[in-house]
Amino acid sequence: MTPAINLLEREGISHQVLSYQHEASAQSYGDEAVTKLNLCAEQVFKTLVVQLDNGTLAVAITPVSSKLNLKQMAKSVRVKKVVMADKQRVEKTTGYVLGGVSPLGQKKRLPTVIDVSAEQFDVIYVSAGKRGLEIGLSPISLCALTQGSFASITQ
């Protein structure tokens, strides 16, 4: 069990846990999940952590098939600029390793923005907090648990 799965269990949120054998040589963790679990790339979401221009961190949840638009992300969190956060800081703040960062059960709750494309699905998949482990849940549940918001943040 991971902190993400524990949170879902504790809150009684309907979810599904999917696992696959992670390959250390995988170039993209999200693409690996799509391929190995035979899922639609638009339905599998990656968890990205950005640093705001004031030094704080925020989470962007985007489809693995898309690229984060940093300008749109900055606009959605009401700052002028965001950059991708430093790897060590991400791991220390979230409690997860890169490639296994879940938007759920992080050590410190961060402002979270979910790409609006998630709203078209009944179920989306996000990391369960470990490489090779994904959680399927409703976008509404994800938004509620992260106290997040939906915005157009991809290009």
C-alpha positions as CSV (number, residue, x, y, z in Angstrom):
1,M,0.0,0.0,0.0
2,T,1.1,3.6,-0.7
3,P,-0.1,6.8,1.0
4,A,-2.2,7.5,-2.1
5,I,-4.0,4.1,-1.8
6,N,-4.3,4.5,1.9
7,L,-6.0,7.9,1.5
8,L,-8.6,6.5,-1.0
9,E,-9.3,3.6,1.3
10,R,-9.6,5.8,4.4
11,E,-12.0,8.2,2.6
12,G,-14.1,5.4,1.1
13,I,-13.5,6.6,-2.5
14,S,-14.3,4.2,-5.3
15,H,-11.1,3.3,-7.2
16,Q,-9.2,0.6,-9.0
17,V,-5.5,-0.2,-8.6
18,L,-3.6,-1.5,-11.6
19,S,0.0,-2.8,-11.6
20,Y,2.6,-3.7,-14.2
21,Q,6.2,-4.6,-14.2
22,H,8.2,-1.4,-14.4
23,E,11.3,-1.5,-16.6
24,A,14.2,0.6,-15.3
25,S,15.1,1.5,-18.9
26,A,11.7,3.1,-19.6
27,Q,12.1,6.6,-21.2
28,S,8.6,7.8,-20.1
29,Y,6.8,6.4,-17.1
30,G,3.4,7.6,-18.4
31,D,3.9,6.0,-21.8
32,E,5.1,2.8,-20.1
33,A,1.8,2.7,-18.1
34,V,-0.3,3.3,-21.2
35,T,1.5,0.5,-23.1
36,K,1.7,-2.1,-20.4
37,L,-1.8,-1.6,-19.1
38,N,-3.3,-1.1,-22.6
39,L,-5.0,2.2,-21.6
40,C,-5.9,5.2,-23.7
41,A,-3.1,7.8,-23.5
42,E,-5.6,10.6,-23.1
43,Q,-7.0,8.9,-20.0
44,V,-3.7,8.4,-18.2
45,F,-2.5,11.5,-16.4
46,K,1.0,12.4,-15.2
47,T,1.7,14.3,-12.0
48,L,4.1,17.2,-12.6
49,V,5.4,19.6,-9.9
50,V,6.3,23.1,-10.8
51,Q,7.9,26.0,-8.9
52,L,6.0,29.3,-8.9
53,D,7.8,32.6,-9.2
54,N,7.3,33.1,-5.4
55,G,9.3,29.9,-4.7
56,T,6.4,27.7,-3.7
57,L,5.4,24.5,-5.4
58,A,2.2,23.4,-7.2
59,V,1.0,20.3,-8.9
60,A,-0.1,20.0,-12.6
61,I,-2.0,16.9,-13.6
62,T,-1.9,16.4,-17.4
63,P,-2.6,13.6,-19.9
64,V,0.6,11.7,-20.8
65,S,-0.3,12.4,-24.4
66,S,0.0,16.1,-23.9
67,K,2.7,18.6,-22.8
68,L,2.3,21.0,-19.9
69,N,1.9,24.7,-21.0
70,L,3.9,26.6,-18.4
71,K,2.2,29.9,-19.3
72,Q,-1.3,28.4,-18.8
73,M,-0.2,26.8,-15.6
74,A,1.1,30.1,-14.3
75,K,-2.2,31.8,-15.2
76,S,-4.2,29.1,-13.5
77,V,-2.3,29.6,-10.2
78,R,-2.3,33.4,-10.6
79,V,1.5,34.0,-10.9
80,K,3.6,35.4,-13.7
81,K,5.8,32.4,-14.3
82,V,6.3,28.7,-13.4
83,V,9.2,26.4,-14.0
84,M,9.6,22.7,-13.5
85,A,10.6,22.0,-9.9
86,D,14.0,20.5,-8.9
87,K,13.9,16.7,-8.6
88,Q,15.2,16.5,-5.1
89,R,12.7,19.2,-3.9
90,V,9.9,17.3,-5.5
91,E,10.8,14.0,-3.8
92,K,11.4,15.7,-0.4
93,T,8.1,17.6,-0.6
94,T,5.8,14.9,-2.0
95,G,7.4,11.9,-0.4
96,Y,7.4,10.1,-3.7
97,V,10.2,9.3,-6.3
98,L,10.0,10.7,-9.8
99,G,8.0,8.4,-12.0
100,G,5.9,7.5,-9.0
101,V,4.7,10.9,-7.8
102,S,1.0,10.6,-7.0
103,P,-1.2,13.6,-6.7
104,L,-2.7,11.9,-3.7
105,G,-1.2,11.3,-0.2
106,Q,1.7,13.7,-0.6
107,K,3.6,14.7,2.5
108,K,2.6,18.3,2.0
109,R,-0.6,19.3,0.2
110,L,0.2,21.5,-2.7
111,P,-2.0,23.7,-4.9
112,T,-3.2,21.4,-7.6
113,V,-4.5,22.0,-11.2
114,I,-6.0,19.2,-13.3
115,D,-6.2,19.7,-17.0
116,V,-9.8,20.2,-18.2
117,S,-9.6,17.2,-20.5
118,A,-10.0,14.9,-17.5
119,E,-13.6,16.0,-17.1
120,Q,-14.6,14.2,-20.3
121,F,-13.9,10.8,-18.7
122,D,-15.7,8.8,-16.0
123,V,-12.3,7.4,-14.9
124,I,-8.8,8.7,-15.2
125,Y,-5.6,7.0,-14.2
126,V,-2.8,8.6,-12.0
127,S,0.2,7.2,-10.3
128,A,-0.5,5.3,-7.1
129,G,2.7,6.5,-5.6
130,K,5.1,3.8,-6.9
131,R,6.5,3.1,-10.4
132,G,4.4,0.4,-11.9
133,L,1.3,1.2,-10.0
134,E,-1.7,3.2,-11.2
135,I,-5.0,4.3,-9.6
136,G,-8.2,4.6,-11.6
137,L,-10.7,7.0,-10.1
138,S,-13.2,9.7,-11.2
139,P,-11.8,13.2,-12.0
140,I,-14.3,14.7,-9.5
141,S,-13.0,12.5,-6.7
142,L,-9.4,13.4,-7.6
143,C,-10.3,17.1,-7.6
144,A,-12.0,16.9,-4.3
145,L,-9.2,14.9,-2.6
146,T,-6.5,17.3,-3.8
147,Q,-8.7,20.4,-3.2
148,G,-7.7,21.2,-6.8
149,S,-9.3,22.9,-9.7
150,F,-9.7,22.2,-13.4
151,A,-8.1,24.5,-16.0
152,S,-6.7,24.3,-19.5
153,I,-3.0,23.7,-18.9
154,T,-1.8,21.7,-21.9
155,Q,-0.6,22.6,-25.4
